[in-house]
């Protein structure tokens, strides 16, 4: 029941019927990551979607201001408790669009994307509701990323979230 309670408080699964949450809970595995550790990397095959149980994760993208030079990892979003990351495991082409680096020690629930797809296909109502929620998350992250990358104020706010000194 603890997994169901954790899912109930998450942005992606909160408010869903208990029966759906129980099905999703059966697909979950717990995970723990140290500060600085990568949960997944941009461009990798997306196999799992994650609910952050506790901790803080920076979502980063490789920015290449100079062609043929190494990319610079640039944080564009900070994910905290009960938020979702790794939605790419449910959306083609199933490649992570950002990297996820732990800013603190983090505990997650990891959900196998293929198995979750099967549950969604078996119950179109559940699948539709979950995809609506993921679309909202994706849209919000895109808007914040655009703001942060195009405005000085956005970058200042992000550096405060990341805990950088001024």
ROMAR-662275 format. One line per field, with one value per residue: residue in one letter; x, y, z of N, C-alpha, C in turn. Coordinates in pm, whole numbers, plus 50000, padded with zeros to 5 digits. Layout:
# residues N
resn (A_...) $
npx (X_...) $
npy (Y_...) $
npz (Z_...) $
capx (X_...) $
capy (Y_...) $
capz (Z_...) $
cpx (X_...) $
cpy (Y_...) $
cpz (Z_...) $
# end
This chain:
# residues 166
resn (X_X_X_X_X_X_X_X_X_X_X_X_X_X_X_X_X_X_X_X_X_X_X_X_X_X_X_X_X_X_X_X_X_X_X_X_X_X_X_X_X_X_X_X_X_X_X_X_X_X_X_X_X_X_X_X_X_X_X_X_X_X_X_X_X_X_X_X_X_X_X_X_X_X_X_X_X_X_X_X_X_X_X_X_X_X_X_X_X_X_X_X_X_X_X_X_X_X_X_X_X_X_X_X_X_X_X_X_X_X_X_X_X_X_X_X_X_X_X_X_X_X_X_X_X_X_X_X_X_X_X_X_X_X_X_X_X_X_X_X_X_X_X_X_X_X_X_X_X_X_X_X_X_X_X_X_X_X_X_X_X_X_X_X_X_X) $
npx (50081_50210_50343_50126_50027_50242_50233_49981_50036_50184_50263_50193_50030_49857_49527_49417_49214_49210_49238_49380_49614_49709_49769_49977_50157_50241_50424_50639_50972_51198_51451_51774_51987_52302_52420_52512_52514_52406_52079_51967_52080_52081_51967_51999_51844_51512_51385_51254_51017_51011_50920_50998_51069_51196_51429_51636_51658_51845_51753_51920_52060_52270_52449_52580_52766_52971_53036_53157_53289_53312_52996_52825_52705_52393_52175_51824_51593_51457_51372_51163_51039_50783_50748_50763_50992_51165_50971_50996_51005_50756_50690_50732_51039_51129_51363_51565_51523_51657_51918_51935_52050_52142_52102_52102_52100_51886_51570_51375_51082_51083_50940_50872_50863_50764_50598_50414_50300_50156_49959_49827_49732_49556_49355_49200_49089_49235_49489_49451_49400_49644_49823_49728_49806_50086_50135_50077_50287_50508_50459_50472_50740_50873_50800_50918_51187_51234_51194_51402_51630_51623_51603_51764_51664_51535_51753_51879_51686_51688_51951_51928_51750_51912_52090_52315_52563_52525) $
npy (49879_50116_50194_50259_50478_50656_50692_50812_51066_51178_51385_51276_51052_51104_51128_50941_50647_50400_50133_50156_50267_50057_49870_50004_50023_49761_49749_49891_49960_50023_50275_50414_50692_50854_51184_51379_51164_51020_50961_50905_50954_51210_51124_50850_50523_50522_50358_50353_50531_50776_50845_51089_51027_51136_51406_51600_51679_51776_51858_51829_51959_51905_52168_52312_52555_52603_52452_52117_52100_51986_51932_52141_52064_52181_52294_52293_52265_52191_51915_51806_51650_51410_51468_51394_51230_51139_51086_51018_50747_50669_50784_50792_50872_50705_50791_50951_51295_51478_51490_51346_51453_51390_51619_51599_51330_51084_50919_50705_50594_50361_50290_50048_50126_49978_49784_49949_50068_49850_49814_50056_50022_49812_49934_50184_50421_50473_50494_50720_50919_50919_50994_51251_51381_51351_51496_51753_51790_51773_51992_52205_52182_52234_52500_52625_52562_52698_52963_52985_52948_53160_53397_53624_53652_53412_53238_53336_53278_52997_52941_53011_52812_52595_52639_52793_53039_53395) $
npz (50000_50049_49814_49649_49791_49759_49480_49465_49559_49360_49070_48824_48867_49075_49199_49032_48989_49249_49168_48925_49021_49178_48979_48849_49063_49084_48883_48960_49073_49335_49362_49428_49436_49442_49533_49258_49085_48775_48664_48419_48077_47830_47509_47546_47528_47630_47887_48129_48328_48584_48922_49144_49464_49689_49716_49490_49153_48873_48549_48256_47951_47666_47556_47272_47198_47023_46723_46673_46912_47253_47420_47657_47968_48061_48296_48283_48418_48740_48927_49185_49489_49435_49169_48815_48600_48300_48107_47845_47811_47746_47509_47165_47002_47207_47343_47578_47628_47777_48027_48355_48652_48982_49239_49505_49746_49618_49607_49413_49233_48986_48677_48446_48111_47885_48005_48134_47912_47813_48012_47978_47717_47754_47896_47772_47874_48107_47988_47823_48017_48161_47957_47903_48137_48120_47888_47975_48157_47982_47813_47997_48082_47843_47800_48027_47977_47738_47828_48018_47865_47692_47827_48043_48302_48346_48360_48589_48784_48765_48849_49115_49202_49167_49364_49341_49417_49420) $
capx (50000_50298_50365_50004_50023_50342_50178_49869_50086_50269_50198_50143_49935_49767_49388_49368_49144_49298_49266_49487_49736_49756_49832_50105_50245_50297_50529_50742_51088_51262_51588_51840_52100_52385_52439_52601_52493_52311_51971_51972_52151_52020_51996_51992_51714_51427_51320_51175_50967_51043_50858_51097_51010_51257_51555_51631_51725_51860_51738_52023_52076_52402_52447_52702_52776_53071_53031_53274_53349_53227_52880_52829_52580_52323_52049_51711_51478_51484_51261_51163_50953_50655_50744_50791_51097_51181_50847_51032_50983_50619_50668_50829_51115_51176_51497_51560_51549_51745_51985_51888_52162_52097_52163_52107_52066_51749_51499_51279_51009_51107_50831_50908_50779_50694_50489_50312_50230_50060_49848_49755_49663_49446_49249_49218_49055_49353_49595_49420_49418_49787_49886_49691_49892_50223_50138_50083_50424_50596_50432_50524_50886_50916_50784_51022_51316_51243_51213_51533_51737_51613_51599_51857_51590_51513_51878_51900_51594_51736_52071_51882_51695_52026_52164_52439_52577_52513) $
capy (50000_50233_50236_50324_50610_50740_50726_50905_51201_51220_51471_51199_50948_51151_51147_50828_50544_50311_50015_50190_50285_49924_49811_50072_49987_49629_49767_49978_49915_50135_50304_50514_50750_50946_51318_51384_51048_51034_50862_50870_51054_51258_51041_50707_50458_50549_50233_50370_50661_50784_50936_51124_51012_51246_51454_51709_51636_51875_51809_51899_51932_51938_52287_52318_52689_52599_52321_52028_52107_51913_52002_52189_52028_52301_52262_52371_52243_52119_51829_51779_51542_51373_51503_51287_51250_51023_51061_50968_50602_50646_50862_50763_50754_50638_50837_51059_51424_51549_51406_51369_51445_51410_51731_51549_51189_51073_50792_50710_50476_50344_50213_49999_50188_49877_49724_50052_50078_49738_49847_50165_49967_49728_50022_50309_50534_50498_50540_50856_51008_50931_51072_51392_51431_51361_51607_51875_51799_51801_52129_52293_52178_52302_52644_52669_52553_52811_53084_52988_52958_53283_53519_53632_53633_53268_53177_53377_53197_52860_52930_53013_52680_52501_52669_52863_53169_53507) $
capz (50000_50052_49676_49603_49855_49692_49349_49487_49583_49249_48972_48711_48902_49179_49160_48954_49066_49324_49086_48832_49100_49217_48861_48829_49174_49053_48783_49018_49152_49403_49324_49511_49364_49520_49481_49142_48998_48665_48657_48277_47997_47705_47392_47578_47514_47747_47927_48251_48373_48726_49016_49245_49598_49763_49661_49393_49030_48766_48413_48181_47809_47615_47472_47192_47139_46916_46657_46682_47046_47348_47472_47796_48036_48105_48365_48234_48507_48864_48965_49328_49539_49374_49028_48720_48502_48212_48033_47712_47807_47698_47388_47059_46966_47329_47376_47676_47566_47869_48126_48492_48748_49120_49311_49642_49747_49567_49601_49304_49186_48843_48617_48314_48010_47804_48084_48154_47783_47804_48101_47913_47600_47804_47944_47698_47961_48190_47898_47783_48133_48190_47851_47925_48244_48069_47792_48055_48209_47869_47771_48100_48079_47722_47823_48121_47911_47644_47908_48082_47767_47613_47907_48155_48427_48361_48404_48727_48867_48766_48932_49254_49229_49173_49485_49310_49483_49326) $
cpx (50085_50325_50245_49994_50123_50291_50064_49918_50170_50191_50137_50028_49833_49626_49333_49300_49244_49333_49378_49620_49794_49824_49969_50203_50311_50412_50650_50856_51145_51402_51643_51965_52171_52388_52543_52581_52387_52206_51960_52037_52073_52065_51994_51852_51635_51347_51227_51132_50982_50951_50964_51029_51065_51392_51531_51717_51729_51842_51828_52018_52218_52388_52583_52711_52876_53066_53165_53352_53259_53109_52900_52698_52517_52190_51939_51589_51527_51358_51274_51058_50820_50644_50794_50909_51110_51056_50874_51013_50843_50591_50776_50914_51178_51324_51484_51601_51640_51818_51930_52003_52110_52175_52180_52092_51919_51697_51390_51195_51033_51000_50872_50811_50701_50577_50378_50233_50123_49938_49762_49675_49543_49329_49270_49185_49171_49466_49575_49446_49567_49857_49849_49782_50036_50237_50147_50225_50520_50581_50491_50676_50940_50909_50892_51160_51336_51269_51355_51647_51735_51610_51700_51788_51566_51638_51911_51813_51642_51858_52035_51826_51808_52113_52297_52444_52572_52644) $
cpy (50126_50285_50310_50464_50705_50783_50827_51048_51254_51301_51391_51106_50990_51173_51035_50727_50449_50186_50038_50202_50151_49854_49873_50033_49851_49637_49842_49899_50039_50154_50415_50560_50850_51084_51315_51270_51077_50923_50812_50985_51085_51168_50892_50654_50476_50423_50251_50515_50661_50881_50962_51121_51121_51279_51566_51667_51752_51804_51894_51863_51971_52058_52295_52456_52696_52459_52247_52043_52030_51999_52042_52148_52153_52263_52353_52357_52171_52044_51798_51671_51532_51409_51386_51326_51124_50988_51004_50817_50568_50714_50828_50885_50680_50664_50953_51190_51512_51447_51442_51344_51478_51523_51696_51398_51178_50930_50807_50583_50473_50251_50177_50053_50088_49816_49825_50074_49969_49764_49957_50114_49881_49811_50160_50432_50572_50555_50685_50954_51027_51013_51220_51454_51449_51476_51740_51897_51839_51946_52230_52298_52249_52454_52697_52665_52669_52941_53093_53003_53090_53410_53512_53606_53484_53198_53214_53294_53054_52847_52936_52877_52579_52527_52737_52996_53278_53580) $
cpz (50000_49910_49620_49663_49792_49555_49361_49503_49467_49146_48858_48746_49008_49126_49073_49046_49130_49243_48987_48906_49144_49100_48836_48939_49150_48952_48837_49081_49217_49353_49411_49436_49455_49455_49368_49044_48893_48675_48513_48202_47869_47589_47418_47552_47644_47779_48046_48268_48524_48799_49123_49381_49690_49703_49563_49273_48932_48632_48326_48033_47769_47521_47403_47125_47024_46854_46671_46811_47141_47396_47617_47862_48098_48168_48315_48324_48631_48903_49113_49361_49467_49226_48943_48631_48418_48134_47895_47699_47756_47565_47285_47031_47085_47355_47474_47608_47650_47954_48263_48588_48887_49185_49458_49633_49707_49575_49496_49299_49037_48790_48475_48209_47926_47879_48109_48026_47771_47891_48037_47793_47642_47854_47884_47783_48049_48104_47857_47898_48165_48083_47860_48030_48196_47970_47865_48110_48098_47826_47870_48096_47956_47740_47917_48057_47816_47720_47963_47983_47690_47695_48020_48287_48451_48411_48548_48820_48877_48856_49080_49292_49245_49295_49460_49383_49378_49311) $
# end
